[in-house]
Amino acid sequence: MTAKGRLFLLFLLVCSASLFSQDFNSPGDPRELAAALVKNMSDEEALAQTFMFGWTGAAPSPLIMEWIRERSIGGVKVFGWNAQNLETLAAAIGTMQKASVAGRQKIPLLSATDQEGGMVRHIKDRTSDTPGNRAIGAGAFPADAYKAGYYIGRELALLGINMNFAPVVDIATVKDSVLLGTRTFGDNPVETGLLGTAFMKGLSAAGVIATAKHFPGHGGTNLDSHGTLPRIDADEKLLWERELIPYRMMSKSGLPAVMSGHLAFPRTPAGGNPASLSPWFLRDLLRNRIGFDGMVITDDLRMYGAFLTTGSFARTAREALLAGNDMLLVSSTPALNDEMWTSLLALMKSEPAFRTRVREAAERVLRTKLIHLRGSGAVPLFPDINRVRNEIPDPQSSAFFLDLAARSLTVIKQDRALSSAAAGRVLLAGSYGDFFTAGRRAYPGAVTYSYEENPSAAVLTAMAANADTVILCLKNREDMRLLESLRALNKRAAVLFVSSFVDEDHLRYAVNNSWIHSAAALYSTSLQSFTAGFSFLQGSLLNVSGNGR
């Protein structure tokens, strides 16, 4: 071999060694490094990056640790059962990340949860109990959405949670939706897009990856896709002009991730298949027409809406990946050699097109990690337990969310302020603990009627006979009969509505009945919202927030 040949061979060896030694911490453009890392992966390693599992218990289960150490899965999902204690949760996240980055390519986990604000808050304990999206939508100030995302994200970042399955950007076209309720910003697609974009930017400022959901839109049904496959009567044109507007807007603003929903739209080319398993929805519409370039993750594959179509978790997983999802979310941890794993791995060996799709998905997952999990602004992989103990909840966030609650309150009617003296003997009737907490603060001597389901009008009227003022917390249409039962007593009544929408029937009823003294819509059952509601009743809302209305 000539000297020139030996030099060329040495050059090839150096380049090969450099490529082979690359890991997650190597310098380089995220797209190029992601491609290089996947090229150097075995089929098992690439497939594992497309999995995100939940686990049982507070500490990491032995099974989830096996998946991390032996298979190098792509992510873990925190549910409420994992998050009873913040310090324990933070330690668990650190333990799992330590095992993950000890792998051959030093790739960290995506650690995700559902911390939407309002009624869905998987991590409780001391985290902020916020008014939620419908309250933000009532005011429709993008700054409120940004700050809500930021403060929620800042708490998640302290815990080591680097991905949030929020914001919900479904359009509330069915106003009595069991699943969504106050989780939506409202029924205006453009406002939802603006507020969703602002919430996303707030999470990003805290270092957390936002995930818009539930693509293409869960708002057109009152059915719950956890237990059935909703079929929504909307064609492609209607979806494009309504449900998809938030995704179109957010994609142009750098949306990093989308969650695909287990929802069928029979009037579209997808037919009866769930959008989560439909190439038309995820490739043709989301990727090609909208131009979304981020990561797509399924809603939980254990949900009946996904399983119903295929009858097998393994087939569901296969269809989900082929449709265009990049990551499979499974709420429980399967056995290490579960059929889902073994069948998908076998398909990678026997079907070149499927193998290519899995590697493409793994590359997109890695690109997301490389963009968001590195650098000074990234969420720490190993949480500082002392900071968790001392900085959650953040006093600034508490002040903001109270301010938001006051600003979002909608006044329906008020004759005059009900101070403690003016209210006289007060009866509080409702089904939320925080309603009574805030109510007793405002009216210390109040008597309470607390109920869960099927409240008794007879019990209420009997108790109301000894009261001068009855203050009710109404959550649905069925509760309206409680209000009507007070008519014959000629008692002073005040109403705080906490449902997602106050419709014309509520408004007309409150305004046209003189015995209803005051009424307001809170859109939330948080303590801050009830505090704002009672401040309104007492005529001191502006003392809670300079922006009360």
Number of C-alpha atoms within 10 A of each C-alpha: 7 7 8 9 10 11 12 12 13 12 12 12 12 12 12 11 11 10 15 15 13 17 18 21 13 12 9 11 11 20 15 11 22 23 17 16 22 20 15 16 16 11 17 17 20 28 25 24 28 26 23 25 22 25 23 17 13 19 17 18 14 11 15 22 18 15 21 25 17 16 18 28 27 28 26 27 23 23 22 15 14 21 20 17 14 22 17 16 24 24 20 22 22 20 17 23 25 18 19 25 19 14 16 14 20 18 24 26 28 27 26 25 22 19 25 24 24 20 19 17 18 19 25 15 14 16 20 23 23 29 29 28 32 26 32 25 23 20 19 19 17 20 14 25 29 21 21 28 30 24 24 26 30 26 22 28 23 25 30 28 29 28 29 26 22 26 30 24 34 31 28 29 19 15 21 19 18 12 15 23 24 29 25 25 31 26 20 17 23 17 20 29 24 21 27 31 28 25 30 30 24 25 30 24 19 22 26 30 30 27 26 28 23 24 26 31 26 31 25 20 22 19 20 19 21 17 13 16 23 21 21 19 14 17 13 17 10 11 16 17 12 19 29 25 23 27 29 18 19 22 22 13 13 14 24 21 25 28 24 27 24 34 29 26 22 16 14 17 14 17 14 18 23 25 26 31 29 25 22 18 25 24 18 14 17 23 18 13 12 18 15 23 17 19 23 28 27 28 26 23 22 16 18 17 25 31 21 17 16 15 11 14 18 19 16 22 27 20 17 26 26 22 19 28 28 26 28 25 21 22 20 17 17 17 13 15 10 12 15 18 18 14 16 21 19 12 14 20 12 11 10 11 11 18 21 13 19 28 24 19 25 28 27 25 26 30 22 20 21 21 16 21 25 16 11 8 13 19 25 20 26 18 23 16 18 10 12 21 13 9 15 19 19 16 10 9 21 17 13 18 24 21 21 28 30 31 26 27 27 21 17 18 17 18 11 12 16 22 16 15 8 12 20 15 17 24 25 24 25 21 19 17 13 17 25 23 14 20 25 17 12 17 22 12 14 20 20 18 17 16 12 8 8 8 18 14 16 12 11 21 20 12 16 24 15 13 19 16 23 28 26 23 25 21 20 14 12 11 19 15 13 20 23 11 14 22 16 9 12 12 19 20 24 23 23 27 25 23 22 27 22 18 10 9 9 15 15 11 14 23 16 10 10 14 17 25 23 24 26 23 25 31 31 28 25 26 22 26 33 28 22 29 29 24 23 27 26 18 15 17 21 16 13 19 19 11 13 20 14
